[in-house]
Amino acid sequence: MNSWLYGVYALILAIVSILTGEIVTFVMLGFILISLQNIHSTLKEILKVNRSEK
């Protein structure tokens, strides 16, 4: 997935959170999404290293 798509998701979440007044939820979801993205990129790097060793 492209990084601009994550920006679109964040923008949609921000608009919804402002309309509903759930700013804290938006911040927490942002932290969760950033953490999941970091985990995903780390796993992709590990997979690339494992494939190159074979």
C-alpha positions as CSV (number, residue, x, y, z in Angstrom):
1,M,0.0,0.0,0.0
2,N,1.2,3.5,-0.8
3,S,2.0,6.0,2.0
4,W,-0.4,8.5,0.5
5,L,-3.2,6.1,1.1
6,Y,-2.4,6.1,4.8
7,G,-2.6,9.9,4.7
8,V,-6.1,9.6,3.2
9,Y,-7.1,7.2,5.9
10,A,-5.8,9.5,8.6
11,L,-7.6,12.5,7.0
12,I,-10.9,10.5,7.0
13,L,-10.4,9.5,10.6
14,A,-9.5,13.1,11.6
15,I,-12.7,14.4,10.0
16,V,-14.9,11.8,11.7
17,S,-13.2,12.3,15.0
18,I,-13.7,16.1,14.9
19,L,-17.3,15.7,13.9
20,T,-18.0,13.3,16.8
21,G,-15.7,14.9,19.3
22,E,-13.5,11.9,19.8
23,I,-10.1,13.5,19.5
24,V,-8.4,11.2,22.0
25,T,-9.7,8.2,20.0
26,F,-8.2,9.7,16.8
27,V,-4.8,10.1,18.5
28,M,-4.9,6.5,19.9
29,L,-5.8,5.1,16.5
30,G,-3.0,7.1,15.0
31,F,-0.5,5.5,17.4
32,I,-1.9,2.0,16.6
33,L,-1.7,2.6,12.9
34,I,1.9,3.9,13.1
35,S,2.9,0.9,15.3
36,L,1.3,-1.6,12.8
37,Q,3.0,0.1,9.9
38,N,6.4,-0.3,11.7
39,I,5.7,-3.9,12.5
40,H,4.7,-4.6,8.9
41,S,7.9,-2.9,7.4
42,T,10.1,-4.8,9.9
43,L,8.5,-8.1,8.9
44,K,9.0,-7.3,5.3
45,E,12.7,-6.6,5.9
46,I,13.1,-9.9,7.8
47,L,11.4,-11.8,4.9
48,K,13.7,-10.2,2.4
49,V,16.8,-11.2,4.4
50,N,15.5,-14.7,4.9
51,R,14.9,-15.1,1.1
52,S,18.3,-13.7,0.2
53,E,20.1,-16.2,2.5
54,K,18.6,-19.2,0.7
